[in-house]
């Protein structure tokens, strides 16, 4: 088993290499390991309610929409909801479908004063494959990590 400091060190190096405005970028497997090593770490799933219900959820994740469905309107209460549910001093990891919305949410959290902020690369479903399907090229589900149907 890899140590927490090794995992976070790799994630922090990725963030520096990519010029990210938050502390680190984790693979789904690394994020799952972080949850095992650091029980106080919080995973925040920023997908829409529709995605959570129809695609699946991660047990124990805090669920706060970054954008609403349908239409994709920004959640104007995101920061307020985050502050109400997640301690700013804890390690917090953000996840969405494929990593884009969670990237924005992680940047917003860092800007709002959260001290240890990580994005989960690949998200829950990963990128589309050559057939335009998800869940075959990366992502939390493809990695075989814990999830339940909505």
Backbone bond lengths (Angstrom), bond angles and torsions (degrees), N, CA, C in turn:
res aa  C-N    CA-C-N  psi(-1)  N-CA   C-N-CA  omega(-1)  CA-C   N-CA-C  phi
1 X - - - 1.452 - - 1.529 108.77 -
2 X 1.296 116.30 136.52 1.453 122.51 179.76 1.530 109.81 -80.63
3 X 1.319 117.23 144.52 1.462 120.46 -179.58 1.526 110.76 -74.02
4 X 1.315 114.76 156.16 1.460 120.96 178.12 1.528 110.43 -58.93
5 X 1.323 117.45 -42.89 1.469 119.53 -178.77 1.527 111.54 -64.79
6 X 1.343 118.36 -35.00 1.468 121.08 176.81 1.529 111.05 -65.87
7 X 1.327 115.88 -44.54 1.472 120.35 -179.99 1.528 110.50 -62.09
8 X 1.324 115.54 -50.00 1.463 119.47 -178.63 1.523 111.58 -66.29
9 X 1.323 116.89 -34.05 1.464 120.11 176.95 1.519 111.87 -61.68
10 X 1.341 116.85 -43.63 1.479 120.30 176.91 1.524 110.64 -63.13
11 X 1.332 115.93 -43.36 1.465 120.44 -179.36 1.528 111.00 -64.45
12 X 1.317 116.96 -38.80 1.464 120.85 178.81 1.522 110.86 -67.83
13 X 1.330 117.09 -37.92 1.464 119.94 177.76 1.529 110.48 -64.86
14 X 1.333 117.45 -40.92 1.468 120.68 176.42 1.524 110.59 -58.15
15 X 1.331 115.70 -43.86 1.467 119.60 -179.08 1.529 110.54 -62.64
16 X 1.317 116.68 -41.88 1.465 119.45 177.89 1.527 110.29 -64.43
17 X 1.344 116.51 -44.55 1.467 120.70 -179.48 1.522 112.22 -61.14
18 X 1.331 116.07 -35.78 1.459 121.57 -177.69 1.529 113.04 -91.50
19 X 1.320 116.80 -5.06 1.462 120.72 -179.20 1.517 113.35 67.32
20 X 1.314 117.31 37.17 1.463 121.88 -176.62 1.532 111.09 -80.38
21 X 1.324 117.89 148.53 1.466 121.29 -176.36 1.530 114.28 -86.58
22 X 1.310 117.81 12.99 1.467 122.04 179.03 1.522 108.17 -131.35
23 X 1.318 117.02 -176.88 1.462 121.56 -167.11 1.517 116.51 -73.92
24 X 1.325 118.94 -34.05 1.452 118.06 -177.18 1.511 114.26 -168.98
25 X 1.340 114.43 166.25 1.461 123.14 179.12 1.522 107.83 -126.38
26 X 1.318 116.25 116.20 1.466 123.60 -175.85 1.522 111.72 -103.99
27 X 1.318 116.91 146.93 1.460 119.79 167.14 1.525 106.95 -75.95
28 X 1.336 118.36 162.98 1.461 118.78 176.69 1.533 112.42 -56.91
29 X 1.334 117.74 -43.96 1.467 120.19 -179.66 1.526 111.16 -62.00
30 X 1.325 116.89 -39.78 1.467 119.78 177.94 1.527 110.68 -65.16
31 X 1.321 117.72 -41.85 1.462 121.10 179.22 1.524 110.26 -61.20
32 X 1.311 116.69 -41.09 1.467 120.35 177.61 1.533 110.28 -63.06
33 X 1.324 116.96 -41.73 1.470 120.36 177.11 1.519 111.18 -63.91
34 X 1.331 117.43 -40.21 1.460 120.36 177.95 1.523 109.57 -58.43
35 X 1.318 117.73 -42.76 1.467 120.77 178.98 1.522 110.87 -59.76
36 X 1.341 117.21 -34.72 1.454 120.67 178.24 1.519 113.39 -73.92
37 X 1.321 116.83 -36.57 1.468 122.14 -178.90 1.522 113.10 -81.02
38 X 1.303 117.06 -31.68 1.467 121.90 -173.79 1.527 109.23 -126.98
39 X 1.324 117.37 83.73 1.474 120.42 -176.47 1.521 114.37 -55.25
40 X 1.320 118.34 -23.11 1.457 120.87 178.60 1.518 113.45 -81.88
41 X 1.324 117.17 -8.12 1.467 120.38 179.10 1.527 109.15 -65.47
42 X 1.315 116.19 143.19 1.466 121.35 -178.08 1.515 109.79 -116.88
43 X 1.320 116.36 129.96 1.460 122.21 173.72 1.523 107.12 -99.14
44 X 1.319 116.54 123.09 1.464 121.76 179.01 1.518 108.01 -110.38
45 X 1.325 115.86 116.79 1.460 122.78 178.45 1.520 107.49 -93.09
46 X 1.328 116.98 117.07 1.468 120.62 -175.11 1.528 113.19 -101.56
47 X 1.336 117.12 14.75 1.462 119.60 177.64 1.524 110.41 -70.85
48 X 1.325 115.36 166.94 1.466 120.90 -179.29 1.527 110.84 -73.31
49 X 1.322 115.09 161.09 1.472 120.71 176.08 1.530 109.96 -56.49
50 X 1.326 117.43 -39.53 1.469 120.86 179.48 1.525 110.45 -60.93
51 X 1.332 117.70 -45.27 1.469 120.35 179.04 1.526 111.13 -61.95
52 X 1.321 116.09 -42.62 1.464 119.88 -179.58 1.526 110.71 -62.36
53 X 1.321 116.77 -43.80 1.466 120.96 -178.00 1.522 112.35 -72.12
54 X 1.314 118.14 -41.74 1.459 121.49 -171.00 1.516 114.21 -94.50
55 X 1.339 117.11 -27.05 1.462 120.20 -174.90 1.522 111.88 -102.99
56 X 1.329 117.30 -40.76 1.457 120.89 179.52 1.513 112.49 141.19
57 X 1.329 114.49 163.02 1.466 122.40 -177.39 1.516 109.90 -128.43
58 X 1.315 114.73 161.04 1.463 121.53 173.89 1.529 107.03 -103.61
59 X 1.329 117.25 120.11 1.470 119.61 -179.93 1.534 111.50 -55.56
60 X 1.326 115.07 134.30 1.452 121.27 176.85 1.513 115.29 83.38
61 X 1.329 118.33 -3.28 1.467 120.38 179.34 1.525 110.15 -77.34
62 X 1.325 115.55 146.09 1.460 121.68 170.38 1.525 105.50 -81.78
63 X 1.332 116.97 133.49 1.463 121.01 -176.23 1.524 110.21 -112.80
64 X 1.335 115.69 113.25 1.466 121.92 178.43 1.522 107.36 -136.11
65 X 1.316 117.11 114.84 1.470 120.46 -179.62 1.527 111.38 -62.71
66 X 1.328 115.83 134.21 1.468 121.11 170.53 1.521 108.81 -84.33
67 X 1.339 115.42 -38.88 1.461 122.67 177.27 1.520 108.02 -134.03
68 X 1.308 116.83 153.29 1.461 121.87 -179.95 1.523 110.86 -92.83
69 X 1.311 114.97 158.63 1.454 121.91 174.96 1.516 107.42 -122.53
70 X 1.306 120.84 139.26 1.462 126.41 -2.73 1.524 110.83 -81.64
71 X 1.285 116.15 167.81 1.452 122.26 173.33 1.517 115.65 100.56
72 X 1.310 117.94 -28.72 1.452 120.33 176.95 1.516 115.44 75.93
73 X 1.328 117.79 21.62 1.460 119.61 178.22 1.523 109.96 -63.98
74 X 1.313 116.46 140.35 1.466 121.67 178.07 1.527 110.16 -61.79
75 X 1.306 116.41 145.33 1.460 122.29 175.96 1.535 107.46 -82.20
76 X 1.335 118.73 105.67 1.459 120.53 -176.98 1.528 112.80 -67.99
77 X 1.322 117.49 -16.93 1.468 121.77 -178.40 1.530 112.28 -100.57
78 X 1.341 118.03 11.81 1.459 120.08 -175.38 1.530 112.62 -53.76
79 X 1.317 117.37 -53.62 1.465 120.21 -177.00 1.526 111.30 -61.87
80 X 1.307 116.84 -42.20 1.466 121.24 178.86 1.537 110.28 -62.11
81 X 1.324 117.47 -45.20 1.468 121.12 179.30 1.527 110.96 -65.51
82 X 1.329 116.61 -39.26 1.458 120.44 178.09 1.523 110.28 -61.73
83 X 1.327 116.67 -48.53 1.464 120.68 -179.39 1.524 111.99 -62.35
84 X 1.324 117.49 -32.20 1.461 121.16 179.84 1.536 112.28 -73.74
85 X 1.331 117.10 -25.55 1.462 119.85 -173.20 1.523 115.64 -112.58
86 X 1.339 117.48 -17.33 1.461 120.35 -173.47 1.526 110.02 -132.15
87 X 1.318 115.99 124.42 1.461 123.09 177.57 1.528 109.63 -65.17
88 X 1.314 116.99 126.89 1.464 122.29 -177.42 1.525 113.30 -66.76
89 X 1.324 117.55 -15.13 1.466 121.42 -179.77 1.529 112.49 -91.55
90 X 1.320 117.75 -8.37 1.469 121.03 -179.73 1.514 111.01 -86.63
91 X 1.319 115.66 158.66 1.459 120.97 171.48 1.526 106.90 -70.34
92 X 1.313 116.67 126.37 1.467 120.75 -178.26 1.531 109.31 -126.13
93 X 1.336 115.20 135.97 1.467 122.72 -179.30 1.525 108.31 -121.30
94 X 1.325 115.97 135.50 1.461 120.70 -178.35 1.520 110.56 -110.19
95 X 1.345 115.51 142.23 1.461 122.12 -178.77 1.520 109.26 -140.00
96 X 1.336 116.06 143.44 1.465 122.16 172.29 1.531 107.45 -137.17
97 X 1.313 118.39 -152.80 1.462 121.11 -178.69 1.521 111.54 -69.06
98 X 1.348 116.84 -50.07 1.461 119.08 -175.13 1.526 114.17 -136.43
99 X 1.318 118.34 3.95 1.456 121.36 174.13 1.512 116.84 113.36
100 X 1.325 118.92 -10.38 1.458 121.38 -177.71 1.518 114.28 -76.73
101 X 1.323 116.56 -54.27 1.469 119.87 179.84 1.525 110.78 -65.12
102 X 1.331 116.36 -37.70 1.472 118.94 179.69 1.523 111.07 -67.39
103 X 1.331 117.23 -31.09 1.462 121.01 174.36 1.533 109.40 -60.77
104 X 1.322 116.68 -46.75 1.464 120.96 179.61 1.533 110.89 -66.27
105 X 1.323 117.14 -40.08 1.464 120.83 179.31 1.527 111.13 -65.92
106 X 1.333 116.75 -39.69 1.460 120.27 178.03 1.524 110.31 -63.56
107 X 1.316 117.23 -42.80 1.463 120.86 178.30 1.531 110.50 -62.44
108 X 1.327 116.59 -41.55 1.464 120.55 179.07 1.523 111.04 -64.87
109 X 1.331 117.01 -40.48 1.464 120.36 179.54 1.521 110.80 -64.58
110 X 1.312 116.74 -42.98 1.472 119.86 178.69 1.520 109.64 -61.65
111 X 1.328 116.30 -43.61 1.467 121.46 178.66 1.532 111.01 -62.27
112 X 1.339 117.26 -32.11 1.461 122.61 -178.92 1.529 112.78 -81.26
113 X 1.343 117.32 -0.60 1.459 119.72 175.19 1.512 116.43 104.83
114 X 1.314 117.66 5.20 1.475 119.14 176.12 1.519 107.95 -68.66
115 X 1.332 116.16 138.29 1.466 119.96 -169.32 1.520 115.35 -89.87
116 X 1.328 118.25 -31.46 1.472 121.43 -179.51 1.515 109.09 -128.99
117 X 1.322 116.41 96.37 1.464 122.35 -171.30 1.528 110.76 -119.72
118 X 1.342 115.47 128.78 1.459 122.34 -178.99 1.525 109.90 -132.73
119 X 1.320 115.63 145.29 1.452 122.01 172.29 1.529 107.85 -102.83
120 X 1.319 116.73 145.24 1.462 121.36 175.67 1.528 107.82 -98.23
121 X 1.326 114.66 109.10 1.458 121.80 179.10 1.524 109.98 -61.87
122 X 1.290 117.36 151.20 1.470 124.64 177.18 1.515 112.89 75.77
123 X 1.331 119.54 -21.21 1.448 122.32 178.29 1.514 114.41 64.72
124 X 1.329 115.17 -156.21 1.459 121.86 -177.36 1.521 111.75 -80.38
125 X 1.345 116.76 -38.04 1.464 120.62 -174.51 1.521 114.84 -111.87
126 X 1.315 118.75 -11.60 1.457 120.89 -178.95 1.516 112.92 75.08
127 X 1.324 115.17 -178.22 1.463 121.33 179.40 1.527 110.81 -77.74
128 X 1.314 116.22 167.70 1.465 121.25 176.33 1.523 109.75 -75.78
129 X 1.331 115.59 145.97 1.463 120.80 174.91 1.532 109.37 -88.46
130 X 1.319 117.35 -172.64 1.472 121.20 -177.52 1.529 112.57 -64.44
131 X 1.319 117.26 -19.35 1.469 121.77 177.12 1.532 112.00 -93.63
132 X 1.353 115.97 6.66 1.468 122.95 -179.18 1.533 112.53 68.97
133 X 1.329 117.05 27.52 1.469 122.30 177.22 1.514 109.76 -106.09
134 X 1.313 116.16 146.26 1.464 121.76 174.12 1.531 109.22 -96.83
135 X 1.323 116.15 174.35 1.468 124.43 178.31 1.521 113.12 75.06
136 X 1.319 117.82 13.78 1.466 120.35 176.23 1.523 111.48 -120.78
137 X 1.335 117.47 -17.40 1.464 122.43 -178.85 1.527 107.94 -125.10
138 X 1.303 117.19 85.81 1.459 121.20 177.29 1.511 113.44 78.53
139 X 1.315 114.95 178.32 1.457 122.00 178.53 1.515 113.09 105.23
140 X 1.319 114.76 162.10 1.464 123.86 -178.55 1.527 111.15 -57.97
141 X 1.334 117.03 -49.08 1.475 120.26 -178.39 1.519 111.46 -64.91
142 X 1.329 117.57 -45.18 1.467 121.86 -179.72 1.528 110.86 -59.53
143 X 1.329 116.80 -32.91 1.466 121.67 179.75 1.527 112.11 -75.19
144 X 1.332 117.12 -5.59 1.458 120.80 178.36 1.521 114.02 74.56
145 X 1.321 116.76 27.10 1.455 121.71 -178.70 1.532 109.54 -87.00
146 X 1.343 117.48 162.79 1.474 120.77 -174.25 1.531 113.55 -60.88
147 X 1.316 114.97 130.97 1.451 121.77 173.16 1.529 108.21 -158.57
148 X 1.307 116.01 161.57 1.461 121.54 177.61 1.515 108.57 -131.80
149 X 1.330 115.75 152.16 1.460 119.72 175.88 1.503 108.22 -70.97
150 X 1.362 116.06 137.70 1.450 122.89 -176.65 1.487 113.10 -47.62
